[in-house]
Amino acid sequence: MNIVFKALNDPTRRAILEMLQAKDMTAGEIADKFNISFPSISHHLDLLKQAKLVFAEKEGQFVYYSLNTTVVDEILKWFLQFKSKKK
């Protein structure tokens, strides 16, 4: 779970997750949305993959990234355990 929180701690990675919520994207499409270098975007995508927040699937020359909603569901379930019960 620590790697998930580390991945979520960065605003660029959170923005990437928000973009992937709308549609699957290539690394190039993601990089085009930011004013940072492609190697930096690649690093962010690698951290998101390590945290299992995204899937990466190679199709020809391109790698398509998609949101892993299973991990998101697990995070929500983990947070909900702390919800206080009203007496």
N, C-alpha and C positions, 0 to 999 in steps of 0.2 A: 504494500500500500504506500510505502514511503516514496517509491519511484513515481507513483501516480501523482502524489502531491507535489513532488519536485517538478514534474512535467507541467502541472497546472499552475505553478507559481509564476510562470513567465507570460506576459501579456501577448507576445507574438504567438506563442503556442496556443493560448486560449483563442486568439483570433483565427488561427488555422482550424481549430476544432469547430468554430462557429461557421466558417466557410464550408467545411466538409459536411456540416449538418444539412446544407442545402443540396449539395451534389458531390459526387466523386470528382476528384481533380488530379491532374498530373502535377509532378513536382514543379515543372515549368510554369503551369497556370498559377500555382500557389505563389511561386517566387515573383511573378509579374505583379502581384497585389501589394508587394512590400518594397520599400526603398532600402533594402539590405542585400548583401551579396548572395549568390546562389549557394556557395558553401555554407553560409550561415543558416539559410533555409534548410539545407540538407541536414545540418546538425540538429535543428529543431525537429525535423521530421523523424530523425533517428531516435531522439529522446521520446517522442510520442509513440514510436513503434516499440521501444523498450518497455514503456509503461503499458503497452497493449491497448492504448487508446485509439490507435488507427491500425488498419490493415494496409499492406502494400502489395500490389499485384502487378507483375511485369507483363506488359503486352507489347511485343516488338521492342522498339527503342524506348518506350515510355513506361514509367512506373505510375500506376494510378493509386491514389490514396483514398481510403474511405473510413468513415467513423465506425469504431467498434462499439456498438450500443450495449453489448453485453457487459463490458467493463463499466460503462456509465451506470447501468442498472445496479451493478454490485456496489458502486460508490454511493448511490442514493440509498440503497438498503443499509449500508454501513452508517450513513449519517442519520437515518431514521431511527436507529436503535437508541440514539441519544435524546429523542423527543421525549419531553417530560409528560408523564401521565397526570391528567387532572384528577384530583381527589374529590 
